[in-house]
Amino acid sequence: MIYMKELEQEPFDPEAFVERLAKRTMQVSVRDSNKELLDPIALQETFLQAIKDLQMLQERQYRKCGRLEQQCQEEEHGHCQEIAQLQDKNKAAVGMFQGLDERINNVATKVIHLGDQLESVNTPRSRAVEAQRLMSHFAEFLSPGPITLDIFLDKSQIDEAADIIQKLHLIAQELPSDKFENAKKKISGKYDEIEKLLIEEFVVAHKQEDIARMKEIASILSHFKGYTQCVDAFIEQSQERAFVGKNVFQNVIPLCRRNYDIMKEVFSNPEQVMAKFILNIYHGKLQDHIVSRLTDKSNTNLYLENLHDLYSRTVQLSNDLMMFEMGNDEMYLTKLTQNIFQKYLENYIGNELRNLKECSVAAIQKFYDSKSHHKRQIQTGGFQDLRRDLQAVIGTRANINIAQIDDYGGETFLSMEVAKSLIQTGKQAFKRCTVLSKQTDQPAHAQLIFDVLLNQLLADYVDYALELGLQAVPIPENKTQPQLYFLQVASQTNEIVHYLEMETVQSLMPIIMSTPKQAECLHKKRQMLEQIESKLDTGLDRTLSAIVGWVKIYLQTEQKKTDFKPEADLDTMASPACMAVVQYLSSTIKRIKSSLDGKNAECVLLELGIRLHRVVYEHLQQFQFNSIGAMIAIMDVNEYRKCVKELHIPLIDTLFDTLHALCNLLLVKPENLKQVCSGETLAGLDNSILVNFIQLRTDYKTQKLATSLKGLVT
C-alpha cells in the first residue's frame, strides 16, 4: 500500500496528506495532457480511489487489532494462573517459617534456663574458689616473717597482686585489731607498696605514651585510695615543661586539647580529671604569671593596663575552655578566675580614680612647665568685676592706664593635645571599668570616673584658662588697639567641649544608658558647661566692649570737626579716621568668624553690629555738616555699610541703610526734606530722630529749616 509510509509518520497531518495526494494527481494529469490545466475528474477519481484504499486499510487494521487483543487476553490468563500458584507456595513458606520460629524460641528458652542453672551452680563455686584463694594469701600475712609469695615479689604480676591486696585490705578493715594487728599492718604496708609501684609504672607508661597500659593501671587504681595520686601524677607529667616562653595563655588550649583526648581513653571519669587539670593550671602557672605581673604597683597606670590585659585574657581563656566537659558546674571557670583576681578587683575603682587624677594632673602640669607658667590663685566674683569697671572708668576720664592687665603675650593656656590626652585617659578608664567592675557596679564606677574627668578637664584646666583669658581682655575705651586673645580662648574651649561631648557619647553613655546614673552624669556635665558658657559670654561681651570702645575713642580722637565742615572744596572721599576703623573692623570680623561657629558666631556678630551702629550714630551727632562734609559723612557711612555686609545679618544691614538715609538729610535741598523724610527708608523712624539729625546741618538756622520742619515736630 503506497499510503502506509505516509500514514505511519509521526505526527500525522491529514491536511498535509490530502495536499500531497492532490499535488501528485495534478502533476500526472498535466504530464499526460501536456497542458497546464486542472483536471477535476482525475482529481475526483484519485480521491475516491484513495478513500476506498483507506477504508480497506482500516478494515485490515481492525482485524489485526482484534487478533492482538485476543492474544493479550490469552497471555493475561496464563500469567494470572502462574501468580496464583506462586501465592500458594508463599503461604506454605510462611507457615514453615512460623513453625521454625516457634521451635527456635523454645530452644532459646531452654538454653537461657540452662544457663541460669549453670550460673547458679558456678557462682557459689567461683566465690568459694576466690575465698579459698584469698584465705591462702591471708594465711601468708598471718605467718610471721616477710612475705614470700611470688605474686607479691614478681613485678610482672603486679596487676594480680594489686587485685588480691585490694580485696585483702577491704577484708582486713572488718577484722578485730587485737587478734589481727600484725596481719593488718603487713597488709596495709603491702597495699601502700603496690599502690606506689602502680603509680610509678603509670608514670613510666605515660612517658612512653603507652595509652593501653595507662588505662589498665588507672582502672586498677580506681579501687585504691591513691587513685587521686594517679590523677595528680598524670597532671604533673602532662604539664611538666608544657609552658614555654612568656605567653602562658597561648599554651593552655593546645595543652588541654592534647591531654583531653588521652583522659577520655585512660580514665573512667575524664570530666573530673579535666576539671582538676584546669584547676592546676589556674592555681599554678597562670596564677604565678599573674602575680608576677601585678606585684609592682609603683606605676599605677601600667599596673591597671596589666590588670585589664590579664583579666581580659583570662576571661577569654575561660570562654575558650568551655569546649571541654568539666562536670555540671557551669560557673566553675568563672569561680577560678574570680579566685585569682578577687584581691585585685576589690580595690580596682580606687586605683582607677587615683590614676586618672594623677595622669591628668601630670599632663596639665607638664603643659604649664612647657610654658614656664606657675598656676596661681585667681580672685573672681562681683568685687573683682567692680574693681575692673572702676579702673576702666578712672583710666578713661583721667587719660591714664591704671588697670594692670597681663595678657601673657597672647598665650591662652589651652591645648587640644592636653585635652585629648585627658579624655583618652578617661576613655581607657571607661574601657577598663566595663571589664574589671561587676555588672551591677559599672554605672556607679563610670559616674565616679566621669566626675574626676570633668573636674580635671573642665574645672581645673579649661576654667582656669578662661579666668586668665577674662583677666587678659582689654578694658573698654582704651586708646590702644585691643588684642583679641579671648577669641582664641573661646575657640579652643569650644573645640575641647565638642570633643568631650563626642567621647562622652561613645564611651560613657553605653555604660550608664537607662540607669539612674545617666541623669546624674548629664546634670553634672550640664552644670559645669553652664559655668563655662557663662564665662565665655562674659569674655565675649568684654571683648565686644573693648572693640567698640576702641572704635569710639579712636573716632573721638582722630575725627576732626573740619572733616565734616571743610572750608574749601575737597575731593569727596571717606575720612582717614573712618578708613582706619573699617580696616580694623574687617580684620576683627574675619577673626571672630574663624574663632566661633554656628549660633555663637551669629550672636556675637549681631551684638557687634548693633553696638557699632550705636557708636557711629552717636559719633555723627557730635558734628556740624556743610554740604561737602555731608558728602564725606555719607562716604564714611557707606564704608561702614560695606564693612558690616561681611556680617551677613539683615538687621545690621537695615540699621546702616537707615543711617545712610539719615545722612542724606544733611545734603538734600531744604525744600526736599519733607519728601525725603516721608520716604520708605525713614518713614518708620520717630520724627525727633529726623529733626535732631537735620539740626546738624550748618544751614539749619540760616535756611530757617525749623520753620519748614514744623510738621515733623511732635
C-alpha positions in Angstrom: 0.0 0.0 0.0 1.6 3.3 -1.1 0.0 5.2 1.7 1.4 3.2 4.6 4.7 5.1 5.0 2.8 8.4 5.0 0.2 7.2 7.4 2.9 5.9 9.9 4.7 9.2 10.1 4.7 10.9 13.5 2.9 13.2 13.9 0.4 12.5 11.1 -1.1 15.6 9.5 -4.3 14.8 7.4 -4.3 18.2 5.7 -0.7 17.8 4.5 -1.6 14.2 3.3 -4.5 15.5 1.2 -2.3 18.3 -0.2 0.4 15.8 -1.3 -2.2 13.5 -2.9 -3.7 16.4 -4.8 -0.3 17.6 -5.9 0.7 14.2 -7.3 -2.7 13.9 -9.2 -2.2 17.3 -10.8 1.3 16.5 -11.9 0.2 13.3 -13.6 -2.7 15.0 -15.3 -0.6 17.8 -16.7 2.1 15.4 -17.9 -0.5 13.2 -19.8 -2.3 16.1 -21.5 0.8 18.3 -21.9 -1.4 21.2 -20.8 -1.2 23.4 -17.7 -4.9 22.8 -16.8 -6.5 21.2 -13.8 -8.4 18.0 -14.4 -11.2 17.8 -11.8 -12.4 14.4 -13.0 -9.0 12.9 -12.5 -8.7 14.5 -9.1 -12.1 13.2 -8.1 -11.3 9.7 -9.2 -8.0 9.8 -7.3 -9.7 10.9 -4.1 -12.4 8.2 -4.5 -9.8 5.6 -5.0 -7.8 6.9 -2.1 -10.9 6.7 0.1 -11.6 3.1 -0.9 -8.0 2.2 -0.2 -8.0 3.8 3.2 -11.3 2.0 4.0 -9.7 -1.3 3.1 -6.7 -0.4 5.1 -8.9 0.5 8.1 -10.7 -2.8 8.0 -7.4 -4.7 7.8 -6.1 -2.8 10.8 -9.3 -3.6 12.8 -8.9 -7.3 12.1 -5.2 -7.1 13.1 -6.1 -5.3 16.4 -8.7 -8.0 17.2 -6.1 -10.7 16.8 -3.7 -8.9 19.0 -6.3 -8.3 21.7 -7.2 -12.0 21.8 -3.5 -12.9 22.1 -3.1 -10.4 25.0 -6.1 -11.9 26.8 -4.7 -15.4 26.5 -1.3 -14.3 27.9 -3.0 -12.4 30.7 -5.0 -15.6 31.7 -1.7 -17.6 31.8 0.0 -15.0 34.0 -2.9 -15.0 36.4 -2.7 -18.8 36.8 1.1 -18.5 37.4 0.6 -15.8 40.1 -2.0 -17.9 41.9 0.5 -20.8 42.0 3.2 -18.6 43.4 0.8 -17.2 46.1 0.0 -20.8 47.2 3.7 -21.5 47.5 4.3 -18.3 49.5 1.6 -19.2 52.0 3.2 -22.6 52.5 6.7 -20.9 53.1 5.2 -18.5 55.7 3.7 -21.4 57.6 7.0 -23.2 57.6 8.8 -20.0 58.8 6.4 -19.6 61.7 6.9 -23.1 62.8 10.6 -22.8 62.6 10.5 -19.5 64.7 8.5 -21.2 67.4 11.0 -24.1 67.6 13.9 -21.5 67.8 12.1 -19.7 70.7 11.6 -22.9 72.6 15.3 -23.9 72.2 16.4 -20.4 73.3 14.2 -20.6 76.4 15.7 -23.9 77.3 19.2 -22.5 76.7 18.6 -19.5 79.0 17.1 -21.7 81.6 20.1 -24.0 81.4 22.5 -21.0 81.6 20.7 -19.7 84.7 21.1 -23.1 86.3 24.7 -23.3 85.4 25.3 -19.8 86.8 23.5 -20.6 90.0 25.8 -23.5 90.4 29.0 -21.8 89.2 28.7 -18.5 91.1 28.9 -20.1 94.6 31.7 -22.3 93.3 33.6 -19.3 91.9 33.1 -17.4 95.1 34.3 -20.4 97.1 37.4 -20.6 94.9 38.0 -16.9 95.3 37.5 -17.1 99.0 39.9 -20.1 99.2 42.5 -18.2 97.2 42.2 -15.1 99.4 42.4 -17.2 102.6 45.6 -18.9 101.4 47.1 -15.4 100.7 45.8 -14.1 104.0 47.4 -17.0 105.8 50.7 -15.8 104.3 50.2 -12.4 106.1 49.3 -14.2 109.3 52.5 -16.1 109.4 55.5 -14.3 111.0 58.3 -13.0 108.8 58.4 -11.3 105.4 56.0 -12.1 102.5 57.5 -14.8 100.3 54.7 -15.4 97.8 55.9 -14.9 94.2 52.9 -13.0 93.2 53.9 -10.2 95.6 57.6 -10.3 94.6 57.3 -10.6 90.9 56.7 -7.1 89.3 55.3 -8.7 86.2 52.4 -10.0 88.2 51.7 -6.6 89.8 48.1 -6.5 88.3 47.1 -9.7 90.0 48.9 -8.7 93.2 47.0 -5.4 93.2 43.7 -7.2 92.8 44.5 -9.5 95.7 45.9 -6.9 98.1 43.0 -4.6 97.4 40.5 -7.3 98.4 42.6 -8.3 101.4 42.8 -4.7 102.5 39.0 -4.4 102.5 38.7 -7.7 104.5 41.3 -6.5 107.0 39.2 -3.4 107.8 36.5 -5.7 109.2 38.8 -7.8 111.4 39.3 -7.0 115.1 42.6 -5.3 115.8 43.6 -7.2 118.9 43.9 -10.5 117.1 45.0 -9.5 113.7 47.0 -6.3 114.3 50.2 -7.7 112.7 48.4 -9.1 109.7 46.6 -5.8 109.2 49.9 -3.9 109.4 51.5 -6.2 106.8 48.5 -5.9 104.5 48.5 -2.2 104.8 52.2 -1.9 104.1 51.9 -4.2 101.1 48.9 -2.2 100.0 50.8 1.1 100.1 53.8 -0.5 98.4 51.8 -1.9 95.4 49.9 1.3 95.1 53.2 3.2 94.9 54.5 0.7 92.3 51.4 1.1 90.2 51.7 4.9 90.2 55.4 4.7 89.2 54.5 2.3 86.4 51.7 4.7 85.4 54.2 7.5 85.1 56.6 5.3 83.1 53.7 4.3 80.7 52.8 8.0 80.4 56.3 8.9 79.4 56.3 6.1 76.9 52.9 7.2 75.6 51.5 3.7 76.3 47.9 4.6 76.4 46.6 1.0 76.8 48.9 0.3 79.8 47.9 3.7 81.4 44.2 2.7 81.0 44.8 -0.7 82.7 46.7 0.9 85.7 44.1 3.6 86.1 41.3 1.0 86.1 43.2 -0.9 88.8 44.0 2.2 90.9 40.3 3.3 90.7 39.7 0.8 93.5 42.6 2.1 95.6 42.7 5.0 98.0 45.6 6.5 95.9 43.6 6.9 92.8 43.8 10.7 93.1 47.6 10.4 93.2 47.4 8.7 89.9 45.4 11.6 88.5 47.9 14.0 90.1 50.8 12.2 88.5 49.1 12.4 85.1 48.5 16.1 85.5 52.0 16.8 86.8 53.6 14.8 83.9 51.4 16.4 81.3 52.1 19.9 82.4 55.8 19.4 83.0 57.7 21.7 80.6 54.5 22.4 78.8 54.6 26.2 79.3 57.4 27.7 77.3 58.0 31.4 76.7 56.5 34.3 78.5 53.0 34.0 76.9 51.3 31.5 79.2 47.9 31.9 77.7 48.7 30.7 74.2 49.9 27.3 75.5 46.8 26.4 77.6 44.3 25.5 74.9 46.7 23.2 72.8 47.8 21.5 76.1 44.2 20.9 77.2 43.1 19.7 73.8 46.0 17.2 73.5 45.6 15.8 77.0 41.8 15.7 76.9 41.9 13.0 74.3 44.2 11.0 76.5 41.9 11.4 79.5 38.9 10.1 77.6 40.8 6.9 76.8 42.6 6.4 80.1 40.2 7.5 82.9 36.6 6.4 83.5 35.8 9.9 84.8 37.5 12.3 82.2 35.3 15.2 83.2 36.5 15.3 86.8 40.1 14.8 85.7 39.8 17.6 83.2 38.4 19.9 85.9 41.3 19.2 88.1 43.7 19.5 85.2 42.5 23.1 84.5 42.4 23.9 88.3 46.1 23.0 88.5 46.8 25.4 85.5 44.8 28.3 87.0 46.2 27.9 90.6 49.7 27.1 89.3 51.4 28.5 86.3 48.7 31.0 85.4 48.4 32.5 88.9 52.1 32.7 89.3 52.3 34.6 86.0 49.5 37.0 87.0 51.0 37.7 90.5 54.4 38.4 89.0 52.9 40.9 86.5 50.8 42.6 89.2 53.3 42.8 92.0 54.8 46.2 91.0 52.2 48.9 91.8 54.6 51.9 91.6 53.3 52.8 88.2 49.5 52.9 88.7 48.8 53.3 85.0 50.9 50.4 84.0 49.5 48.3 86.8 45.9 49.0 85.6 46.9 48.2 82.0 48.4 44.9 83.1 45.4 44.1 85.2 43.0 44.8 82.4 45.1 42.8 79.9 45.5 39.8 82.2 41.9 39.7 83.3 40.6 40.1 79.8 42.8 37.3 78.5 41.9 35.1 81.5 38.2 35.6 80.8 38.7 34.8 77.1 40.7 31.7 78.1 37.8 30.6 80.3 35.3 31.1 77.4 37.6 29.0 75.1 37.9 26.2 77.7 34.1 25.8 77.7 34.6 23.4 74.8 35.8 20.7 77.3 33.5 18.9 79.6 34.3 19.5 83.3 31.2 18.4 85.2 27.9 20.1 85.8 29.1 23.4 87.4 28.7 26.0 84.7 30.3 28.6 86.9 33.4 26.6 87.5 35.8 28.6 85.3 34.3 31.9 86.4 34.9 30.9 90.0 38.5 30.1 89.2 39.0 33.4 87.5 37.4 35.3 90.4 39.5 33.5 93.0 42.7 34.7 91.2 41.7 38.3 90.7 39.4 38.9 93.7 42.0 40.8 95.7 43.0 42.9 92.7 39.4 43.8 91.7 38.3 44.8 95.2 40.5 47.9 95.1 40.2 48.5 91.4 38.0 51.6 91.3 40.1 53.4 93.9 43.2 52.8 91.9 41.5 53.8 88.7 40.3 57.1 90.1 43.7 57.9 91.6 45.4 57.0 88.3 43.1 59.2 86.3 43.7 62.2 88.6 47.4 61.6 88.7 47.7 61.3 84.9 45.5 64.4 84.4 47.5 66.5 86.9 50.8 65.4 85.4 49.7 66.2 81.9 48.4 69.6 82.8 51.5 70.4 84.9 53.8 69.3 82.1 52.0 71.7 79.8 52.3 74.5 82.3 56.0 73.7 82.7 56.5 73.9 78.9 55.0 77.4 79.1 57.1 78.3 82.2 53.8 79.1 83.9 53.1 78.6 87.6 49.4 78.1 88.4 48.1 80.7 90.8 45.0 81.5 92.7 42.6 83.8 90.8 40.2 86.1 92.6 36.8 86.0 91.0 33.4 87.4 91.7 31.5 90.6 91.8 34.1 92.6 93.7 36.8 91.8 91.1 34.4 92.8 88.3 33.5 96.1 90.1 37.2 96.9 90.5 37.8 96.3 86.8 35.0 98.6 85.8 36.2 101.4 88.1 39.7 101.1 86.7 38.3 101.4 83.2 36.2 104.5 84.1 39.0 106.2 86.0 41.5 105.4 83.3 39.3 106.8 80.6 38.5 110.0 82.5 42.0 110.7 83.7 43.6 109.6 80.5 45.9 107.2 82.3 46.2 103.4 82.4 45.8 102.2 86.0 44.5 98.7 85.1 47.3 96.2 85.2 46.2 93.7 82.6 48.6 90.8 81.9 47.7 89.1 78.6 50.7 86.7 78.8 51.8 87.6 75.3 48.7 86.0 73.7 49.1 82.6 75.4 45.7 81.0 76.1 47.0 78.2 78.3 44.8 75.8 76.4 45.9 72.9 74.3 43.8 70.4 72.3 46.6 67.9 72.7 46.4 68.1 76.5 42.6 67.9 76.4 42.8 64.8 74.1 45.3 63.3 76.5 43.0 63.7 79.5 39.9 62.5 77.6 41.8 59.5 76.2 42.9 58.6 79.7 39.3 58.7 80.8 38.3 56.6 77.7 40.8 53.9 78.8 39.3 54.1 82.3 35.8 53.6 81.0 37.0 50.7 78.9 38.7 49.1 82.0 35.5 49.8 84.0 33.4 47.6 81.7 35.8 44.7 82.2 37.0 45.0 85.7 33.9 46.1 87.5 30.9 43.9 88.4 27.9 44.3 86.1 25.9 46.0 88.9 28.7 48.4 89.8 29.6 49.6 86.3 27.2 52.6 86.2 28.3 53.9 89.6 32.0 53.4 88.8 31.6 55.1 85.4 30.0 58.1 87.2 32.9 58.4 89.5 35.3 58.3 86.6 33.3 60.9 84.7 33.3 63.2 87.8 37.0 63.1 88.0 37.4 63.7 84.3 35.0 66.7 84.4 36.8 68.2 87.4 40.3 67.8 85.9 39.4 68.8 82.4 36.8 71.5 82.8 37.1 72.8 86.4 40.9 72.6 86.8 42.1 73.1 83.2 39.5 74.9 81.0 38.0 77.0 83.7 41.4 78.2 84.8 42.3 79.2 81.3 39.0 81.0 81.0 39.7 83.0 84.1 43.2 84.0 82.8 41.5 84.9 79.5 38.9 87.0 81.2 41.6 89.0 83.0 43.5 89.5 79.8 40.6 91.1 78.0 41.5 94.8 77.5 39.4 97.4 79.3 36.8 99.2 77.2 37.5 102.6 75.7 41.2 102.0 75.5 43.3 104.2 73.3 45.4 101.3 72.0 44.0 98.9 69.6 42.8 95.9 71.7 44.3 92.4 71.4 41.5 89.9 71.0 43.2 86.9 72.6 40.0 85.8 74.2 38.6 84.8 70.9 41.2 82.1 70.6 40.4 81.0 74.2 36.7 80.7 73.2 37.6 78.8 70.0 39.8 76.3 71.9 37.3 75.9 74.7 34.5 75.2 72.1 36.7 72.6 70.4 37.5 70.9 73.7 33.9 70.8 74.7 32.9 69.3 71.4 35.5 66.6 71.7 34.4 65.8 75.2 30.8 65.6 74.1 31.7 63.1 71.3 33.8 60.9 73.6 31.0 61.0 76.3 28.5 59.6 73.8 30.9 56.9 72.7 32.5 55.8 76.0 30.2 56.8 78.9 26.6 56.5 77.6 26.7 52.8 76.7 27.6 52.1 80.4 25.0 54.3 82.1 22.2 54.2 79.5 18.8 53.6 81.1 20.2 53.8 84.6 19.7 56.4 87.3 23.3 57.4 86.9 22.6 58.7 83.4 20.5 61.6 84.7 23.1 62.4 87.4 26.0 62.4 84.9 24.2 64.6 82.4 23.1 67.0 85.2 26.7 67.3 86.5 28.0 67.9 82.9 25.3 70.5 82.2 26.1 72.4 85.4 29.8 72.6 84.5 29.1 73.5 80.9 26.7 76.3 82.0 29.5 77.8 84.2 31.9 77.7 81.2 29.3 79.2 78.9 28.6 82.0 81.4 32.3 82.9 81.5 32.5 82.6 77.7 29.6 85.0 77.5 31.3 87.4 79.9 34.6 87.2 78.0 32.9 87.7 74.6 30.9 90.6 76.0 34.1 92.2 77.3 35.8 91.6 74.0 33.0 93.3 72.1 33.1 96.2 74.6 36.9 96.5 74.0 36.4 96.5 70.2 33.6 99.1 70.2 35.2 101.1 73.0 38.4 101.5 70.9 36.3 102.5 67.9 34.6 105.1 70.0 37.8 106.5 71.5 39.6 106.4 68.1 36.9 108.3 66.3 36.7 110.8 69.1 40.4 111.3 69.0 41.1 111.2 65.3 37.9 112.5 63.8 38.3 116.3 63.4 35.5 118.8 63.1 36.9 120.1 59.9 36.4 116.6 58.4 32.7 117.3 58.1 32.9 121.1 57.8 35.8 121.9 55.5 36.3 125.5 54.5 37.5 124.7 51.0 36.3 122.3 48.3 37.9 118.9 48.7 37.7 115.6 46.9 34.8 113.8 48.5 36.1 110.6 50.0 35.8 108.8 53.3 37.7 110.3 56.2 41.0 108.8 57.3 39.6 108.0 60.8 36.7 106.0 59.2 39.1 104.1 56.9 41.3 103.1 59.9 38.2 101.9 61.8 36.9 100.0 58.8 40.2 98.3 58.3 40.3 97.2 61.9 36.7 96.0 61.9 37.2 93.9 58.8 40.1 92.0 60.3 38.2 91.7 63.6 35.1 90.2 61.8 37.3 87.7 60.0 38.9 86.7 63.3 35.5 86.3 65.0 34.3 84.1 62.2 37.4 81.9 62.3 37.2 81.6 66.1 33.5 80.9 66.5 30.9 78.9 64.6 27.2 78.4 64.3 24.9 80.3 66.6 27.7 81.6 68.7 29.3 83.4 65.8 25.9 84.7 64.7 25.0 86.1 68.1 28.4 87.8 68.6 28.4 89.3 65.2 24.9 90.6 65.7 25.8 92.2 69.0 28.9 93.7 67.4 26.9 95.2 64.6 24.3 96.7 67.0 27.0 98.3 69.2 29.0 99.5 66.3 25.8 101.2 64.9 25.2 102.9 68.2 28.8 104.2 68.3 28.7 105.6 64.8 25.3 107.1 65.2 26.2 108.9 68.4 29.6 109.9 66.9 28.0 111.6 63.9 25.6 113.6 66.1 28.6 115.4 67.7 29.4 117.3 64.5 28.1 120.0 62.2 27.9 119.3 58.5 28.1 121.6 55.5 27.4 120.2 52.0 30.9 118.9 51.4 31.1 117.5 55.0 27.8 115.8 54.4 29.2 114.1 51.4 32.2 112.9 53.4 29.8 111.7 56.2 27.8 109.8 53.5 31.0 108.3 52.2 32.0 107.3 55.8 28.7 105.6 56.4 28.9 103.9 53.0 32.2 102.4 54.1 30.7 101.2 57.3 27.9 99.7 55.3 30.3 97.7 53.2 32.1 96.6 56.3 29.0 95.3 58.1 27.9 93.5 54.9 30.6 90.9 55.9 28.4 90.1 58.9 25.6 88.7 56.7 23.0 89.8 59.1 19.9 91.5 57.6 19.1 93.5 60.7 22.5 95.2 60.8 22.3 95.9 57.1 18.9 97.6 57.7 20.3 99.7 60.6 23.2 101.1 58.5 21.0 101.6 55.5 18.8 103.7 57.7 21.8 105.6 59.0 22.9 106.2 55.4 19.5 107.6 54.6 19.7 109.9 57.7 23.0 111.2 56.4 21.3 112.1 53.2 19.2 114.6 55.2 22.4 116.5 55.7 22.7 117.1 51.9 19.3 117.4 50.3 17.8 120.7 49.5 15.7 122.3 52.2 12.6 122.1 50.1 13.0 118.3 49.6 13.5 117.5 53.3 9.9 116.6 54.0 9.7 114.4 50.9 12.9 112.5 51.9 11.7 112.2 55.5 8.5 110.5 54.3 10.4 108.1 52.0 10.3 104.4 52.5 13.6 104.1 54.5 12.9 106.9 57.0 9.1 106.7 57.3 9.2 104.4 60.3 11.5 106.5 62.4 10.5 108.8 65.2 10.2 112.4 64.0 12.5 113.6 66.8 15.3 111.5 65.3 14.9 113.0 62.0 14.7 116.6 63.4 17.8 116.0 65.5 19.8 114.9 62.5 18.6 117.8 60.4 19.7 120.2 63.1 23.3 119.0 62.4 23.3 121.0 59.2 25.3 124.2 59.2 22.5 125.9 57.3 19.8 124.9 59.8 19.5 128.4 61.1 20.4 130.3 58.0 17.8 128.5 56.0 15.3 128.6 58.8 14.7 124.9 58.5 13.0 124.8 61.8 10.0 126.7 60.3 9.8 124.3 57.3 10.0 121.3 59.7 7.1 122.2 62.0 5.1 119.4 60.6 7.7 116.9 61.7 8.0 118.1 65.3 5.6 116.3 67.6 
